């Protein structure tokens, strides 16, 4: 059987995702941000397109790193989580049968029992379609919302994160698969011999258990992760079943893919145990010139100041005060995403522009006809650079509707993407 790619959708509980100006486009829906119908609609669109799943990127607060204020983010419509994704995902679960449903939750700010219970609840309600996008968090403004003055050191966050995931897995394994009996005639509801304590105790966290929720259809939620640093890659190689990444180009994607699979092999994991999914967003047109015109229109709606604020939040340093790439490390301390710092350095090197110009740049969508977009996706997929893609919206929900209508049929025609779901759970679909 021909190898087929996997697709996940990057979502926000708000009108802005990666493209800072897309919310201003007249086709972007703004009226329904707080309406359940917004979320049931996108769930049905993604399931009709046969996406493996979606996940909600989430930040615990409003970024205020740029110029020491949240003013720019609020005024210009920055990427903010207006609703807790865990209140949205059960609504989406009820509207679908196959779509995987992911929440971003931090090991730094949440206790493992709370994480395990919440995610197991979603997994049970959805019939085995829950996914945990594991983050250790990357900004001090989030840490201060949880009583910390700043984030712990990155390596310490990952050491703590390892224990949190270990503890969650121990809690999910407290119940045997057949522990829930519900036999009226015998008067046996749960077989107590098939439930046990977790009794997990690490250096950083401990929990006794047992979890109060029976084992779900897929045993535990799918584990997803996005670390780009060497320590983050080790964490991913140990735990991740899906990796969200943002390599700068094809060469970098192939190098990352090879590195992750090699690290997995050293831990005794098979290559198919984890899918590596680079980020992408698209601007589609019936012709290339039409697509370029649409991109130009979108870019005209962006705020250069918001781009700076967004990059500041992602990189972990106030870029209004950083004027050289060499000064980033000292400015960000324990904050930031390694992937964005790598992208800024790549832009300055490959495009021959200065740091001052690069730090005002957002991510560039792939732009062209459906066949052109499919060509790029298929090339990276078949060149050993990925197992599929994480698709982020520009205009919402129109970009996903166009992707379902125009790109997915092209990928299916080429035989590189499914026409029907193969499994019942998200894990089964990711491994098919």
N, C-alpha and C positions, 0 to 999 in steps of 0.2 A: 504493500500500500504506500502511495506517495506521502511523504512527510507533509504535514499541514501546520500552518501557523496558528498562533493563538492571539486573541485580541482582548484587551481590557480597556475600560473607559475611565479616564481621570475626571472626577466630578468635584464640584464645590456646592455647598448650600448657599449659594449667592450667585450673582450675575457675572462675576469676573473669574476666569480661570487664568491661563498663562498670558493671553493677549490682553494687554491693559486697556485697549480702546474698544474691544468688541461689544461691551455692554451698551455703548452709545449708538451702535448701528440700529437703524429703525426695525430690522427684523429680529433683534434680540428681545426676548420676552422679559419684561420687568414686573409686570402686574401680579405674577403668581409666585413670587419668591417664597411666600409663606403659605402657599396653598398645597395641600396634598396632591392635587391633580398634576402639578408640575413634576412630581417625583414618580407617580405612577405612569405618566406619559413617557418619560425618558426610559424607564425600566422596560416598557413594552417595545419601544423603538430599538433598544439594544438587544433585547431577546429576539426580535424579528430579524435582526442582523446577525444573529448567532454568535454574539460576543460571549466569551467565556464568563465574563463578569464585569463588574465595575467596582471602584473604590472611591470613597470620599476622602480627599486630602483635607487635613484638619489642622488648625492652629489654635492653641488655647489662649486666645487674646487678640489684641489689635497691634500690629507692628508699630513701634514708635522709635526705632533706632535711627532713622534718617532725620537729621537735624534735631534729634531729641524730642520728637513730637509725632503723634498719630494724625496730624492735620492733613498731610498729603494723602495718606491712605483713605481717609474719609472723604475728603473733598473730591478726589479724582476717581473714586470707585475702585479702590484696590481689592486684591484677592483676600476676602474675609469670609470666615465661616459664621454665617448669621444664625444657623440652627445646628444643634448637636446632631451629627449624622446618625447616631444610634436611635434617634426618634424617627428618622426618615426611612431607614432600611427595612423595618418590619412592614411599613406601608408598601414598599416596593416588592417585598417578598410575597405579599398577598395578591399582587397584580401579575405575578410571573410564576413559572414552573421550573425554569432551567437556569436563569441568570444568577451567577455568583454575586455575592453582596459583601463588599468590604468596608471596614471601618479602620481609620487611622487612630491608634491608641498608643500612648507613651509608656514605656517601662520605667521611666524616670519619675513620673508623677502618679502612677496608679499601683495599688497593691495587687499582687498576683491573684488573690481570691476574687477581688472585684472584677479583674479582667477575665478570669476563667469563667466566672458565673455569667457575666454579661454576654460574652461571646458564645458560650454554650447555649444560652437562651436563644440567641439569634440563630444559631445553627439548628437547634431543635425546631424552632418556629418555621424555618425556611426549608426544612427537609434535607439538611446537609449542604447548604449553599453559602455558609458564612466564611469570611476571609478576614484575617487580621493583618493590616499593614503595620508592621512593628517599627516604631521609631523610638530613639532614645532622646528625642527633642534637640533643638539646635539654637534656641534663642533665650537670652536672659529675661526678655519681657514675659515669656511664658513661665519661666522659673519663679519670677516674682509673684505670679498669680497663685503659686503653690507654696508660698512662705519661704522661698529661697532668695538670697541676695543675688546669686548668679548660678549658672550651671556648673555642675562638677566637671572635672577634666574628662575629655572624650573617652580615653581608655577606661576610666573608672565607670563611666556611663555604660559602656559596652559590657564590662565585667558584671555590673549590676543587672544589665539587660539579659545576659546569659542566664543568670539565676532566676530572674522573673519568668523567663520562658520555660526553664526547667521546672519551676514550681507549677506553672500553669499546666504543663504536660502531665505532671504527677497528679494534679487535681482532676484533669479530664480522664485519667486512667483509674480513678477510684471505683468506677462502676464497670462490671463486666457487661458485655453486649446483651446478655440475656437476663440481667438482674431484675428487670421490670416484668413481673409475671401477670399480675392483675387477674388471678384465678378466683372467681367468686365461689365456686363449689368447694375448693380447698381452704378458702379464707386466707390465701397467700397473695399479698399485694406486691411486695418486693422481697426477693430472696436475700436475707441479710448476709448469707455466706458469700455473696457475690458483690459485696460492697466493702471497701476497706478505707482506712485512713491514708492520706498522702504522706503525712509525717515528713515534710520537706524542711530541711534546715540548712541554709547556706551561710556565707559570710555576711551577706547584705539583707536577705529576706528569709522569712520562714512562715510556714502555714501548715496547719494540721489536717484540715479536711475532715471528713470527705465532702466533696462538692454535693450540693443538694439537687443536682440535675442528672438524670440518667444519660448514658452514653448516646450520642447522636448517630445518625445514619452514617456519617463519614468519620466518626470517631473523635475528631477534633477539627476546629476550623483550619482552613488553608492558611499557611504562614507566608507572608509577603514582606519584603524588605528592600530598602533603597540606598544602603550605605555605599559610598564610592571610595572612601579612604581604605588603606590596607587593613585596618582593624575592622572597618565596616564590611569589607569583603570576606574576612574570616568569619564574621558573625553570619553573613549570608550563606557562606559555604556550609556552615553547620546546620542552620535552621530553615533557610528560605526554600519555598516551593515555587515562588515567583519573585523575580527581581525587577524592580522598576529603576531604569538607569537613563542617563542622558549623555551619551558619548558625543564628542565634538564632531566626529566624522566617521566614515566607513572604516578607516584604518584603526581608529580608537575603539570602535564597536567590536571589531574582530579580536583585538587585543584583550579587551575586557571580557568578552565571551570565553576566550581561551583560558584566561586567568581564572575565572570563576569555575569553569568545568574542571580545571586542574586542581584547584583547591578542594572541590567536592570529592574528586577521586581519592585524594590523600586522606579524606575522612571516611572512605568506604562507601560513598554515595554514587549512584549511577547517574549519568548525564540527564536522563529523562526525569529524575526526581525533582528537577527545578527548571523552570522556563525563564529565560533572560529576555526582557522586553524593553527595548529602548523607547523613549518618549518621542511622539511626533504629533503634529497638528497639521491640518490641511486647509488650503483654500482651493476650491474646485471651480472649474469653468468648462463650458462646452467646447471652448477652444483655449489654447494657452494664453492668447491675448486677453480674452475675457477674464480668465483667472488672475492675470497680472493686474488688470484694472480693479478687480475686486480686492486684491491685496493692497493696492495703493490707497483705495478708499478706506479700508480698515486701518492702515497705518496712519492715515491723516487724522484719525480719531484718537490716537494714542497721546498720552501726556508724557513728554520727556522727563518731567520731574517725577512722575509716578514710576517710570522705568527705573530711575535712580533709587527711589525709595524701595521698590521691589527687589532690586539687585542688592541693596544694602541689607534688607531683611534676610535674604537667602544666603548671602555670603557671610553675614554676621559682623559687618563693620559699616560704619557711617561713611558712605562713599563721598559725601560732600566734604569730608575731611581727609580722605585718602586720595592721594594724587599720583601714586606709583604702585604698581603691582607688588613690588618688594616690601611695601609697608602693610600689606593686608594681614599677614600672620600676627604681627604685634597688635594691630588694631582689633582683631576679632577675638583674641584669646581663645576660650573654649567653645565659641559659638560657630555657627555657619555650616553650610554644605560644601564638601570638598568638590563636588561635581561642578558647581557654578564657578568656583575659583578657577578650576581647570579650564572651563569654557572661556572665561575672560582672557586667560593667558593664550589660549588657542586662537582667539579672534585677533588679538594684537599681532601674533606671529604670522598667521596665514594671510591676513588681509592687509598687513602693513600699516595699521592705524595705531594711534596712540592710546594709552590707557584711559585718558579723559573721554575719548570718543567711545571706546568699547564699553565703559561702565554705564553708558546711557542707552545701551542696546538691549532690546528684548530678544527672545527666541524667535527665529524666523520660521514661519510655516512652510511646509512643502506646498508648492503652488503649481497647478497644471490641470490637465484633463484627467479623468479617471484612469485612463490607460497609462499616462505618465506617472501618476502616483503609484499605481500597481507595479509598474516597472521598477521603481525605486525600492518598494517594499520587497518585491520578489528577489531582487538582486542581493539585498543585504541578508535576507532570509536564507538564500541558497549559497551565499558566500561564507557562511559560518560566522555571521555577525549577530544573530539573534534567533529566538524561537517564535517571534511575533512582535507585537507592538502595544504600547500604552497610548491610546488616542485621547488627546486633550482638545476640548472645544475652542473654537473662536466664537462665532455667533451661536447662541444657545436658544433652542435646541436644534436650529436649522442645520448646523454643520453635521451633527450626527444623523439627521434625517437624510441629508444629501449623501453622506458616506454610505448609509444603508442602501440607498437607491442607486448609487452610481459606482462606488468602489467595490463594495462587497460582491455584487454579481460578476465583476471583472475578475476578482480573485478566485471566485468559485469556478468561473469558466476555465481558468488556468489550472484548476485542480489543486491549488495551494491553500484553500480554506474550506471548511466544512459547509455542507448544505443542510445538515441536521445535527442535533446534539447526539453524542455517542453515549453519554452517561447520565445518571440521575443527580449526582453530586458535583460540586465544583471541582473537587480533586479528580474525580473520574474524567471530567472533560479536559482538565489541564494535562492529563497524562495520556489522552487518546490521540 
